[in-house]
Amino acid sequence: MLFKSIIVVLFIGMLISLFAALRFLVKDLGAPKRRVMKSLRLRVTMAVLLIVTVLIGAFTGQIGNQAPWDKKLGDQSARSSPKPDIEP
């Protein structure tokens, strides 16, 4: 649960940084774009942290994939059901 919370916080932080950069870009017309670059640097850092968090969570088993199309290899018994004998 900790990894999921960290992922949500990082994603929301990235969105806040994105909209802050948009605000700085519109508000600081003609001025040096230092605040926009700081916001971009913060957003890239959070994106890297987000990717690292997802990878660590996936490798340690804290987060997993529960997609119905991604069956585990050990679940082959459900796929190969015996065919009924049909007599003519």
DOSEVEX-746664 format. One record per residue (C-alpha): residue in one letter; z, x, y. Coordinates in Angstrom, 3 decimals. Layout:
<rec><marnu>a</marnu><w>Z</w><u>X</u><v>Y</v></rec>
...
END
This chain:
<rec><marnu>m</marnu><w>0.000</w><u>0.000</u><v>0.000</v></rec>
<rec><marnu>l</marnu><w>0.656</w><u>2.952</u><v>2.292</v></rec>
<rec><marnu>f</marnu><w>-2.929</w><u>4.183</u><v>2.045</v></rec>
<rec><marnu>k</marnu><w>-4.317</w><u>0.743</u><v>2.846</v></rec>
<rec><marnu>s</marnu><w>-2.095</w><u>0.503</u><v>5.921</v></rec>
<rec><marnu>i</marnu><w>-3.169</w><u>3.959</u><v>7.105</v></rec>
<rec><marnu>i</marnu><w>-6.829</w><u>3.014</u><v>6.613</v></rec>
<rec><marnu>v</marnu><w>-6.434</w><u>-0.176</u><v>8.655</v></rec>
<rec><marnu>v</marnu><w>-4.597</w><u>1.646</u><v>11.462</v></rec>
<rec><marnu>l</marnu><w>-7.248</w><u>4.388</u><v>11.626</v></rec>
<rec><marnu>f</marnu><w>-10.073</w><u>1.845</u><v>11.656</v></rec>
<rec><marnu>i</marnu><w>-8.461</w><u>-0.183</u><v>14.446</v></rec>
<rec><marnu>g</marnu><w>-7.840</w><u>3.051</u><v>16.373</v></rec>
<rec><marnu>m</marnu><w>-11.509</w><u>3.937</u><v>16.045</v></rec>
<rec><marnu>l</marnu><w>-12.528</w><u>0.545</u><v>17.436</v></rec>
<rec><marnu>i</marnu><w>-10.112</w><u>0.882</u><v>20.365</v></rec>
<rec><marnu>s</marnu><w>-11.480</w><u>4.348</u><v>21.100</v></rec>
<rec><marnu>l</marnu><w>-15.033</w><u>3.028</u><v>20.956</v></rec>
<rec><marnu>f</marnu><w>-14.386</w><u>0.292</u><v>23.497</v></rec>
<rec><marnu>a</marnu><w>-12.361</w><u>2.657</u><v>25.700</v></rec>
<rec><marnu>a</marnu><w>-15.333</w><u>5.028</u><v>25.788</v></rec>
<rec><marnu>l</marnu><w>-17.606</w><u>2.137</u><v>26.738</v></rec>
<rec><marnu>r</marnu><w>-15.250</w><u>1.216</u><v>29.563</v></rec>
<rec><marnu>f</marnu><w>-15.093</w><u>4.823</u><v>30.771</v></rec>
<rec><marnu>l</marnu><w>-18.880</w><u>5.117</u><v>30.592</v></rec>
<rec><marnu>v</marnu><w>-19.402</w><u>2.028</u><v>32.736</v></rec>
<rec><marnu>k</marnu><w>-16.546</w><u>2.709</u><v>35.167</v></rec>
<rec><marnu>d</marnu><w>-17.256</w><u>6.408</u><v>35.814</v></rec>
<rec><marnu>l</marnu><w>-20.892</w><u>6.145</u><v>36.894</v></rec>
<rec><marnu>g</marnu><w>-22.137</w><u>9.438</u><v>38.308</v></rec>
<rec><marnu>a</marnu><w>-18.878</w><u>11.285</u><v>37.610</v></rec>
<rec><marnu>p</marnu><w>-18.417</w><u>13.896</u><v>34.897</v></rec>
<rec><marnu>k</marnu><w>-17.992</w><u>12.219</u><v>31.525</v></rec>
<rec><marnu>r</marnu><w>-14.789</w><u>14.005</u><v>30.495</v></rec>
<rec><marnu>r</marnu><w>-12.957</w><u>10.833</u><v>29.532</v></rec>
<rec><marnu>v</marnu><w>-15.922</w><u>9.670</u><v>27.449</v></rec>
<rec><marnu>m</marnu><w>-16.006</w><u>13.006</u><v>25.635</v></rec>
<rec><marnu>k</marnu><w>-12.259</w><u>12.891</u><v>24.971</v></rec>
<rec><marnu>s</marnu><w>-12.666</w><u>9.419</u><v>23.533</v></rec>
<rec><marnu>l</marnu><w>-15.576</w><u>10.585</u><v>21.378</v></rec>
<rec><marnu>r</marnu><w>-13.549</w><u>13.555</u><v>20.132</v></rec>
<rec><marnu>l</marnu><w>-10.658</w><u>11.233</u><v>19.268</v></rec>
<rec><marnu>r</marnu><w>-12.983</w><u>8.813</u><v>17.457</v></rec>
<rec><marnu>v</marnu><w>-14.611</w><u>11.592</u><v>15.405</v></rec>
<rec><marnu>t</marnu><w>-11.181</w><u>12.968</u><v>14.479</v></rec>
<rec><marnu>m</marnu><w>-10.034</w><u>9.533</u><v>13.350</v></rec>
<rec><marnu>a</marnu><w>-13.239</w><u>9.067</u><v>11.335</v></rec>
<rec><marnu>v</marnu><w>-12.654</w><u>12.359</u><v>9.529</v></rec>
<rec><marnu>l</marnu><w>-9.033</w><u>11.373</u><v>8.853</v></rec>
<rec><marnu>l</marnu><w>-10.228</w><u>7.991</u><v>7.580</v></rec>
<rec><marnu>i</marnu><w>-12.674</w><u>9.589</u><v>5.142</v></rec>
<rec><marnu>v</marnu><w>-10.066</w><u>12.084</u><v>3.938</v></rec>
<rec><marnu>t</marnu><w>-7.516</w><u>9.278</u><v>3.466</v></rec>
<rec><marnu>v</marnu><w>-9.960</w><u>7.186</u><v>1.445</v></rec>
<rec><marnu>l</marnu><w>-10.912</w><u>10.157</u><v>-0.738</v></rec>
<rec><marnu>i</marnu><w>-7.286</w><u>11.149</u><v>-1.382</v></rec>
<rec><marnu>g</marnu><w>-6.379</w><u>7.540</u><v>-2.143</v></rec>
<rec><marnu>a</marnu><w>-9.287</w><u>7.172</u><v>-4.558</v></rec>
<rec><marnu>f</marnu><w>-8.602</w><u>10.442</u><v>-6.385</v></rec>
<rec><marnu>t</marnu><w>-4.875</w><u>9.772</u><v>-6.750</v></rec>
<rec><marnu>g</marnu><w>-5.435</w><u>6.195</u><v>-7.869</v></rec>
<rec><marnu>q</marnu><w>-3.590</w><u>4.624</u><v>-4.944</v></rec>
<rec><marnu>i</marnu><w>-6.678</w><u>2.616</u><v>-4.022</v></rec>
<rec><marnu>g</marnu><w>-9.355</w><u>1.527</u><v>-6.440</v></rec>
<rec><marnu>n</marnu><w>-12.526</w><u>-0.413</u><v>-6.896</v></rec>
<rec><marnu>q</marnu><w>-12.289</w><u>-3.967</u><v>-8.194</v></rec>
<rec><marnu>a</marnu><w>-15.916</w><u>-4.944</u><v>-7.705</v></rec>
<rec><marnu>p</marnu><w>-17.208</w><u>-7.211</u><v>-10.487</v></rec>
<rec><marnu>w</marnu><w>-20.437</w><u>-5.228</u><v>-10.850</v></rec>
<rec><marnu>d</marnu><w>-18.596</w><u>-1.942</u><v>-11.353</v></rec>
<rec><marnu>k</marnu><w>-17.088</w><u>-2.287</u><v>-14.818</v></rec>
<rec><marnu>k</marnu><w>-15.139</w><u>0.570</u><v>-16.306</v></rec>
<rec><marnu>l</marnu><w>-16.633</w><u>2.445</u><v>-19.248</v></rec>
<rec><marnu>g</marnu><w>-13.748</w><u>1.478</u><v>-21.537</v></rec>
<rec><marnu>d</marnu><w>-14.587</w><u>-2.197</u><v>-21.104</v></rec>
<rec><marnu>q</marnu><w>-17.710</w><u>-2.108</u><v>-23.302</v></rec>
<rec><marnu>s</marnu><w>-16.225</w><u>-4.453</u><v>-25.886</v></rec>
<rec><marnu>a</marnu><w>-16.683</w><u>-7.359</u><v>-23.497</v></rec>
<rec><marnu>r</marnu><w>-20.355</w><u>-6.526</u><v>-23.022</v></rec>
<rec><marnu>s</marnu><w>-21.285</w><u>-6.190</u><v>-26.703</v></rec>
<rec><marnu>s</marnu><w>-20.252</w><u>-9.515</u><v>-28.175</v></rec>
<rec><marnu>p</marnu><w>-21.325</w><u>-10.219</u><v>-31.750</v></rec>
<rec><marnu>k</marnu><w>-24.372</w><u>-12.423</u><v>-32.151</v></rec>
<rec><marnu>p</marnu><w>-23.938</w><u>-15.537</u><v>-34.234</v></rec>
<rec><marnu>d</marnu><w>-25.911</w><u>-15.739</u><v>-37.462</v></rec>
<rec><marnu>i</marnu><w>-28.536</w><u>-18.443</u><v>-37.277</v></rec>
<rec><marnu>e</marnu><w>-29.901</w><u>-19.639</u><v>-40.597</v></rec>
<rec><marnu>p</marnu><w>-33.388</w><u>-21.212</u><v>-40.653</v></rec>
END
